Amino acid sequence: MNIAQALEIKGEIDSYERQEAAWLLEHILGINALELKLRLEQELTEMQEQAYLDGLARIEQGEPLAYVIGSQPFWTLDLKVTHDTLVPRPDTEILVETVLKLPLNSQANIVDLGTGTGAIALALASERPQWQVTATDIYEPTLDVAQDNAVRHGLMQVKFACGAWFEALEQQQFDLIVSNPPYIDPDDVHMQKLKSEPERALIADKQGMADIEIIITQGQDWLKPNGWIVLEHGYDQGSAVCEIFEQLGFEQIQTIKDYGGNDRVSLGQKQA
Ligand SMILES: C[S@@+](CC[C@H](N)C(=O)[O-])C[C@H]1O[C@@H](n2cnc3c(N)ncnc32)[C@H](O)[C@@H]1O
């Protein structure tokens, strides 16, 4: 089987399925998109063909491509991904963009709670090398992946701590708390499609609001005056998140939409 024939197995030309098959082949052959296009006549070895067919079968069964190839691009970084981590989503880059626009000082002390692959913490550390960045997660194997990603990208200034939300941290005051916490209602129909990813990364009680509530309520005590909390949340949770910020006296409260036009990130600033 040559590359052209391998690609034809999956989907129509220009379909997402065909693109995914191309990414899988690029990974197996260790070549980029342009090289793949220029080598359509190249024959696959027996091992390459088997790896490709196995990969396609896993994707067919609903596994994200990121788990099959073991990595996912996020921001400017290529991140290691395992079954212990959520696959970082493009919409989470909205949170990174939002934070980079905030008026934070050059030595800001920040924390990313529930860091997963380290996506948010490492993207911010790569853009603001002077910031003191801490990344936490409740699950040690997840944190190991985040630490591997820090090493992979030479972002050795990032510190890691394991534990439930603020319990992971030594007493200190932050300029910024960020998090993309679990926010899906356990009964949400979308959970059917997310079965390959860890439940601990996705589900929260109180219609998905339980962890968001904890982070804002406890977070106010961990913030410096004028410090910010910036959170990702579900498309229908923007007003509920803003209400919590309002009840606790936060200012500059706003919700930012994602690339699909849905409410996705909300933020508030602690009073001076
Ligand atoms: C939605 S994932 C986000 C991962 C990553 N920040 C991202 O945006 O791709 C939520 C993460 O929070 C972690 N988590 C869940 N409950 C937690 C808790 N009580 N304390 C700390 N982390 C928690 C999960 O292990 C998971 O890595």
The ligand as an ORCA input file, in Angstrom:
! r2SCAN-3c Opt
* xyz 0 1
  C     -10.917     19.968     32.225
  S      -9.367     19.289     32.745
  C      -8.306     20.631     32.266
  C      -6.896     20.230     31.968
  C      -6.033     21.374     31.396
  N      -5.987     22.497     32.312
  C      -6.548     21.828     30.055
  O      -7.128     22.907     29.971
  O      -6.368     21.087     29.062
  C      -9.476     19.439     34.511
  C      -8.265     18.984     35.289
  O      -8.539     19.204     36.671
  C      -8.043     18.118     37.438
  N      -8.851     18.059     38.666
  C     -10.072     17.505     38.852
  N     -10.486     17.670     40.115
  C      -9.507     18.356     40.748
  C      -9.350     18.839     42.082
  N     -10.297     18.658     43.022
  N      -8.207     19.497     42.396
  C      -7.247     19.700     41.448
  N      -7.345     19.273     40.163
  C      -8.469     18.611     39.823
  C      -8.199     16.910     36.532
  O      -7.320     15.874     36.914
  C      -7.900     17.526     35.149
  O      -6.533     17.396     34.814
*
